[in-house]
Amino acid sequence: MVRVTRLDTGRCELYLKLESQNPGGSIKDRIGLSMIDAAERSGVLRPGGTIVEATAGNTGLGLALVAGRKGYKLILVVPDKMAREKILHLTAMGADVRTTRSDVGRGHPQYYQDMAQRIATELPGALYINQFANPANAQAHEDTTGPEILSQMQDRVDAVVCGVGSGGTMSGLSHFFARAAPATKMVLADPVGSILADYVHTGKVGSASSWAVEGIGEDFVPSILDLSRVRHAYSIPDAESFATARELLLREGILGGSSSGTLLAAALRYCREQTRAKRVVTLVCDSGAKYLSKMFNDAWMIERGYLNRGHSGDLRDLIVRRHDAGLTVTVQPGDSLLVAYNRMRAAEVSQLPVIDDRGEIVGIIDEYDLLAEVRRPGEPAPFNRLVQVAMTANLQTLAPSASLDALVEVFDAGRVAIVVDRGHFIGLITRVDLLNALRMKIR
C-alpha cells in the first residue's frame, strides 16, 4: 500500500494497493488460484484436464500460473484489442491463445465469451471456468484482498474505488466491507462506453459502445456482480485514463496499466469532490509493462488521438512519427544494411529515412531496396554493405502546404510521402497514416 503524495487529492489521503506486484503482475492472480482450487474441490476439474476461459489477458495469466504448476492444459480466448505484451506473455507460459473480434457483442459467435463457452462444450473433458459467473472469483477478494486492505490501512478506510470487468473485485470487497467496516463506501470507476456507471445511476441496462482501456468495463451485468453498495460511479474517457496512468508514472514513479489509470482518475475525482478529509484506497490492477507499446508509446497515442500535440492545418497533422519530436526511426548513409534491417524490424516499419550528419534527408531505404541489394551477386557478407549503395536518393518531396490530391498522387505512384519544410525533414506519411486520419475524422 503506497500513499499518493504528488497528485492533487484535495482534502483526502489517497492510497494505492499495488496488485501489480503479484507474481503474474495483476490482481487476477488471486482469482486464478481461487477458481482452480474450487473446481478441484467440486470435482469438475480432474487431473490432466483442460481449462477454457475468456479473458482480457490478466485472468489468463493468473490461470496460466496455476494451471502450469498443476499440469492442466489452458485455452484462452482473447479480444483482438488486447496488448501484444499480454498475448506474448500468455503464449510463453504455455497457454493456447485464440484471438477473436472485439467489435461484437454477446450472442455473436465471435464474441469472446460465447467463443470460449463453445470451445469448452465441443472439447471432451474441458471446463469453461467462466470468471463472470464463478462465485470463487468474488470469494477470493472477500477472503484476501479486503482483509489485506483493512489491515494495511489500520482499520480506517472511508472509501474504496475499483472497476468492474468480471465483477469479482467489486463484489468481494463489497461483501467484506459490509461485514467488517460497513461505513466504507464503494465507488465504481468505469470506462466511457461501458454500461455499468449508467446502470448504477439509473438501474437500467443501456447500450454499450467501444473503449480502449483493457480489463474493465462491460456491455452486460455479470451474474456475480453486486453493485448494491455502490453510490458513486464515474465514467472516465480513454484519453483521461491513459493520461492519468502516464502521470502516475511521471509523478509517483509507479508503472500501472490502463485500468489503473481509470481507477486513479475516478479516485482523484472522488477525492477532490469531498468537503472533509477521507482516507481513500484504489488499486494498481496490473503493471504498465504490459502496455509499453500502447499507452506509453507516444506514436500510438498520437495516432489514435489520445495525445494532443496541436494542429497545423496541413500535411504535418498526418505525420504520426514527427522527426522534430524525435519519433522517427532513421539510418545514416554510412550505416550497414544490417543496421537498417534491425531497425525496421524493431520499429515494425517497412521503410526508413536516410539522414546525413547535417540532419537532412538524403534518401529512403525500404524492404524492397534491402532485398534487392542483399541478393545482388558480388562480395560476401551482403548485409555489411552500406545503406548509401541501396537507398533511393532521387527523392520527390512534398511541402507541408501540399494538397491532399498531391499526397494521393504520391501513393498512387507506389511511394511513401516525404514531407520537407524549407529543407528540413518533417516526417513520412504512409497510406495507413492517411486512412487513420480519415477514420479519426468520421469517428
C-alpha positions in Angstrom: 0.0 0.0 0.0 1.5 3.3 -1.1 0.2 6.8 -0.4 -0.1 9.2 -3.3 1.9 12.3 -2.5 2.5 14.2 -5.7 -1.0 14.4 -7.2 -3.8 16.7 -6.2 -6.1 14.6 -3.9 -7.9 17.6 -2.4 -8.6 17.2 1.3 -8.2 13.4 1.2 -5.5 10.9 1.7 -5.3 8.5 -1.3 -3.6 5.2 -1.2 -2.8 2.7 -3.9 -2.7 -1.1 -3.4 -0.1 -2.4 -5.7 -1.6 -5.6 -7.1 0.8 -5.2 -10.0 3.4 -6.8 -7.7 1.7 -10.2 -7.7 3.7 -13.0 -9.4 1.7 -12.7 -12.7 1.7 -8.9 -12.5 -2.0 -8.3 -11.7 -4.9 -8.7 -9.2 -6.2 -11.6 -11.3 -3.6 -14.0 -9.8 -5.9 -14.2 -6.8 -8.9 -15.5 -8.7 -6.8 -17.8 -10.9 -5.9 -19.8 -7.8 -9.3 -19.5 -6.2 -11.3 -20.7 -9.2 -9.0 -23.6 -9.9 -9.0 -24.7 -6.3 -12.8 -24.5 -6.2 -13.1 -26.5 -9.4 -10.8 -29.2 -8.0 -12.8 -29.4 -4.7 -16.1 -29.8 -6.6 -14.7 -32.5 -8.9 -15.5 -30.7 -12.2 -11.7 -30.3 -12.9 -9.8 -33.5 -12.9 -6.0 -34.2 -13.2 -4.8 -33.6 -16.7 -7.9 -31.7 -17.7 -8.3 -28.6 -19.9 -9.4 -25.2 -18.7 -11.0 -22.7 -21.1 -11.5 -19.1 -20.3 -12.5 -15.8 -22.0 -10.1 -13.1 -20.7 -8.7 -9.6 -21.3 -5.3 -11.2 -20.6 -4.7 -10.9 -16.8 -7.1 -13.6 -15.7 -5.5 -15.8 -18.3 -2.1 -15.1 -16.8 -3.3 -15.9 -13.3 -4.8 -19.2 -14.6 -1.7 -20.0 -16.5 0.5 -19.6 -13.4 -1.7 -22.2 -11.5 -2.5 -24.4 -14.5 1.2 -24.8 -15.3 2.1 -25.8 -11.8 -0.8 -28.3 -11.6 -0.5 -29.8 -15.0 -3.7 -28.5 -16.7 -4.0 -27.5 -20.3 -5.2 -24.0 -20.8 -7.1 -22.4 -23.8 -7.7 -18.7 -23.6 -10.0 -16.6 -25.9 -8.7 -13.0 -26.0 -10.3 -10.0 -27.8 -8.1 -8.5 -30.5 -7.7 -5.1 -28.8 -5.6 -6.6 -26.1 -1.9 -5.5 -25.7 0.6 -7.6 -27.6 2.7 -7.9 -24.5 -0.1 -9.8 -22.7 -0.5 -12.3 -25.6 3.2 -12.9 -25.8 3.3 -13.5 -22.1 0.5 -15.9 -22.2 2.0 -17.9 -25.1 5.3 -18.0 -23.3 3.6 -19.6 -20.3 2.2 -22.4 -22.5 -1.4 -21.2 -23.0 -3.2 -21.8 -26.2 -4.3 -18.3 -27.1 -7.2 -17.8 -29.6 -7.7 -14.2 -30.7 -11.2 -13.1 -31.6 -13.0 -9.9 -32.5 -13.5 -7.0 -30.0 -16.2 -5.2 -32.1 -19.0 -7.6 -31.5 -21.4 -8.2 -28.5 -22.9 -11.1 -26.6 -24.7 -13.6 -28.9 -22.3 -13.2 -31.8 -20.3 -16.4 -32.4 -17.0 -14.4 -32.4 -17.8 -12.7 -29.0 -15.0 -13.8 -26.7 -17.2 -15.3 -24.0 -19.5 -17.1 -26.4 -16.5 -18.5 -28.3 -14.9 -19.8 -25.1 -18.0 -21.5 -24.0 -18.4 -23.1 -27.4 -14.8 -24.4 -27.3 -15.3 -25.9 -23.9 -18.6 -27.5 -25.0 -17.0 -29.1 -28.1 -13.9 -30.3 -26.3 -14.4 -33.5 -24.3 -13.4 -33.1 -20.6 -12.9 -29.3 -20.9 -14.1 -26.8 -18.2 -15.2 -23.3 -19.1 -14.2 -21.8 -15.8 -16.2 -18.6 -16.5 -14.9 -15.8 -14.2 -18.1 -13.8 -15.0 -20.3 -16.3 -13.2 -17.9 -18.1 -10.9 -18.6 -17.4 -7.2 -14.9 -18.3 -6.4 -13.9 -15.1 -8.2 -15.6 -12.8 -5.7 -14.8 -15.1 -2.8 -11.1 -14.6 -3.5 -11.4 -10.9 -2.8 -13.7 -11.3 0.1 -11.2 -13.7 1.7 -7.9 -12.0 0.8 -8.0 -8.6 -0.8 -10.5 -7.0 1.5 -8.8 -8.1 4.8 -5.4 -7.0 3.4 -6.7 -3.5 2.6 -8.3 -3.1 6.0 -5.2 -4.3 7.8 -2.8 -2.2 5.7 -5.0 0.9 6.4 -5.0 0.2 10.2 -8.8 -0.4 10.1 -9.5 3.2 8.8 -10.9 3.2 5.2 -13.6 5.7 4.2 -13.9 4.6 0.5 -12.6 2.1 -1.9 -12.5 2.8 -5.7 -12.5 -0.1 -8.1 -13.5 -1.1 -11.6 -15.6 -4.0 -12.9 -14.5 -6.5 -15.5 -16.0 -9.8 -14.3 -17.4 -8.2 -11.1 -15.3 -10.3 -8.7 -13.3 -7.5 -7.1 -16.2 -5.1 -6.5 -18.5 -7.9 -5.2 -15.9 -9.5 -3.0 -14.8 -6.2 -1.5 -18.4 -5.1 -1.0 -19.3 -8.2 0.9 -16.2 -8.0 3.1 -16.6 -4.3 4.0 -20.3 -4.7 4.6 -19.4 -7.1 7.3 -16.1 -5.7 8.6 -16.4 -1.9 8.1 -19.9 -1.1 6.9 -19.2 2.7 6.8 -16.7 2.2 4.0 -18.2 3.4 0.7 -17.7 1.6 -2.6 -17.0 3.7 -5.7 -17.2 2.5 -9.3 -14.6 3.5 -11.9 -15.9 2.7 -15.4 -14.7 3.5 -18.9 -16.8 5.7 -21.1 -18.6 3.2 -23.4 -19.3 0.7 -20.7 -22.9 0.3 -19.4 -22.1 -0.1 -15.7 -21.8 3.5 -14.5 -25.2 4.4 -16.1 -26.6 1.2 -14.6 -25.6 2.4 -11.1 -27.2 5.8 -11.8 -30.4 4.6 -13.5 -30.9 1.0 -12.7 -31.3 0.3 -16.4 -29.1 -1.7 -18.8 -28.2 0.6 -21.7 -26.3 0.1 -24.9 -22.5 -0.2 -24.9 -20.1 1.4 -27.3 -16.3 0.8 -27.6 -13.5 1.7 -25.3 -9.7 1.1 -25.4 -8.9 0.5 -21.7 -8.3 -3.1 -21.1 -9.7 -5.4 -18.4 -12.6 -3.3 -17.1 -16.0 -2.1 -18.4 -18.7 -4.3 -19.7 -21.6 -4.5 -22.2 -23.7 -6.6 -19.8 -24.1 -7.0 -16.0 -22.1 -10.1 -14.9 -24.1 -12.5 -12.8 -21.7 -12.4 -9.9 -21.6 -8.6 -9.8 -23.1 -7.0 -6.7 -23.4 -3.2 -7.1 -25.8 -2.7 -4.2 -23.3 -0.8 -2.0 -22.1 1.5 -4.8 -23.4 5.1 -4.5 -20.8 6.9 -6.6 -19.9 5.9 -10.2 -17.6 7.8 -12.6 -17.3 7.4 -16.4 -13.8 8.0 -17.4 -12.8 8.6 -21.1 -9.9 6.6 -22.5 -7.8 9.7 -23.0 -8.1 10.6 -19.3 -7.3 7.0 -18.3 -4.2 6.9 -20.4 -3.1 10.4 -19.4 -3.6 9.6 -15.7 -1.6 6.4 -15.9 1.2 8.2 -17.6 1.1 10.9 -14.9 1.2 8.2 -12.2 4.5 7.0 -13.6 5.9 10.5 -14.2 4.9 11.9 -10.8 4.8 8.9 -8.4 7.2 6.5 -10.2 4.5 3.8 -10.3 4.1 1.9 -13.6 0.4 1.0 -13.8 -1.7 -0.4 -16.6 -4.6 1.2 -18.5 -7.3 0.1 -16.0 -5.2 1.6 -13.2 -5.4 4.9 -15.0 -9.2 4.6 -15.0 -9.3 3.8 -11.3 -6.9 6.5 -10.3 -8.7 9.1 -12.4 -12.0 8.2 -10.7 -10.4 8.2 -7.3 -8.9 11.7 -7.9 -12.3 13.0 -8.9 -13.9 11.5 -5.8 -11.2 12.9 -3.5 -11.4 16.4 -5.0 -15.2 16.4 -4.5 -15.0 15.8 -0.8 -15.6 18.6 1.7 -13.9 16.8 4.6 -10.8 14.7 4.8 -11.2 11.0 4.0 -8.9 8.0 3.6 -9.5 6.5 0.1 -8.0 3.4 -1.4 -7.8 2.3 -5.0 -5.9 -0.4 -6.9 -3.0 -0.5 -9.3 -4.6 -3.5 -11.0 -1.7 -4.6 -13.2 1.7 -3.4 -14.4 2.1 -0.9 -17.2 4.9 -3.1 -18.6 2.1 -4.8 -20.4 1.2 -1.6 -22.3 4.6 -0.1 -23.2 3.8 -0.5 -26.9 0.4 1.2 -26.4 -0.4 4.0 -23.9 3.3 4.6 -23.0 4.1 4.8 -26.7 3.8 8.5 -27.9 3.3 7.4 -31.6 0.5 5.0 -30.6 -1.2 7.7 -28.5 -0.9 10.4 -31.3 -2.1 8.0 -34.0 -5.3 7.4 -32.0 -5.9 10.9 -30.9 -5.2 10.4 -27.2 -2.2 12.8 -27.1 -2.8 16.3 -28.3 0.2 17.9 -30.0 -1.7 20.8 -31.7 -2.9 21.2 -35.2 -1.1 22.8 -38.1 -3.9 22.6 -40.7 -1.7 21.0 -43.3 0.1 17.7 -44.0 2.0 17.8 -40.8 -1.1 16.8 -39.0 -1.0 13.4 -40.8 2.6 12.6 -39.7 2.5 10.2 -36.7 6.2 9.9 -36.2 7.4 13.5 -36.4 11.2 13.9 -36.9 11.3 17.1 -34.9 9.6 15.3 -31.9 12.3 12.5 -32.0 9.8 9.9 -33.1 11.3 9.0 -36.5 13.5 5.8 -36.7 16.3 6.7 -39.2 19.6 5.4 -40.5 22.7 7.2 -41.9 24.2 6.7 -45.3 27.3 5.0 -43.7 25.3 2.5 -41.6 25.3 -1.1 -42.7 22.3 -2.8 -44.3 22.2 -5.0 -41.2 21.6 -1.9 -39.1 18.8 -0.8 -41.4 17.2 -4.3 -41.3 17.4 -4.4 -37.5 15.8 -1.0 -37.1 13.0 -1.8 -39.5 12.2 -5.0 -37.5 12.4 -3.4 -34.1 10.2 -0.5 -35.1 7.9 -2.7 -37.2 8.2 -0.3 -40.2 8.9 -1.1 -43.9 10.9 2.0 -44.8 13.5 4.3 -43.1 14.5 7.8 -44.0 18.3 8.2 -44.5 19.5 11.3 -42.6 23.0 12.8 -43.0 25.2 14.4 -40.4 23.5 17.8 -41.0 20.1 16.3 -40.2 18.9 16.5 -43.8 17.1 13.7 -45.6 19.3 12.3 -48.4 17.5 9.1 -49.2 15.0 6.5 -48.3 15.5 2.7 -47.9 12.7 0.2 -47.8 12.4 -3.6 -47.7 12.5 -3.9 -51.5 15.8 -2.0 -51.6 17.3 -4.2 -48.9 16.2 -7.4 -50.6 17.4 -6.3 -54.0 20.8 -5.4 -52.6 21.5 -8.5 -50.4 20.5 -10.8 -53.4 22.8 -8.9 -55.8 25.8 -11.1 -56.7 29.2 -9.8 -55.5 31.2 -9.6 -52.4 30.4 -11.9 -49.4 28.5 -10.7 -46.3 26.0 -8.5 -48.3 24.4 -7.2 -45.0 27.7 -5.4 -44.4 27.2 -3.2 -47.4 26.3 0.4 -46.7 22.9 2.0 -46.8 24.1 4.6 -49.3 24.5 1.9 -52.0 21.0 0.6 -51.6 18.9 3.7 -50.8 16.8 5.7 -53.2 18.5 9.0 -53.5 16.2 10.6 -56.1 13.6 12.0 -53.8 10.4 13.6 -54.6 9.2 15.6 -51.6 6.0 17.5 -50.6 5.8 20.8 -48.7 3.5 20.8 -45.7 1.1 23.0 -47.6 0.7 20.5 -50.5 -2.9 19.4 -51.2 -4.5 16.0 -50.3 -4.7 15.3 -54.0 -1.0 15.7 -54.3 -0.5 13.3 -51.4 -2.7 10.7 -53.0 -0.8 11.1 -56.3 2.4 10.1 -54.4 0.6 7.0 -53.0 -0.8 6.1 -56.5 2.8 6.1 -57.8 3.7 3.5 -55.2 5.8 5.8 -53.0 5.7 7.0 -49.4 5.3 10.7 -48.9 8.3 12.6 -47.7 7.4 16.0 -46.1 10.1 18.7 -46.1 9.7 22.2 -45.0 12.3 24.7 -46.4 14.9 22.0 -46.5 14.1 20.5 -43.1 12.8 16.9 -42.9 9.5 16.8 -41.1 8.5 13.1 -41.5 6.9 10.4 -43.6 3.2 9.8 -44.4 2.1 6.4 -45.4 -1.3 5.2 -46.7 -2.1 3.8 -43.3 -1.5 7.3 -41.8 -4.0 8.8 -44.2 -6.5 6.1 -43.5 -6.2 6.6 -39.8 -6.7 10.3 -40.1 -9.8 9.7 -42.2 -11.1 7.2 -39.6 -10.5 9.6 -36.7 -12.3 12.4 -38.6 -15.5 10.4 -39.1 -15.4 8.5 -35.7 
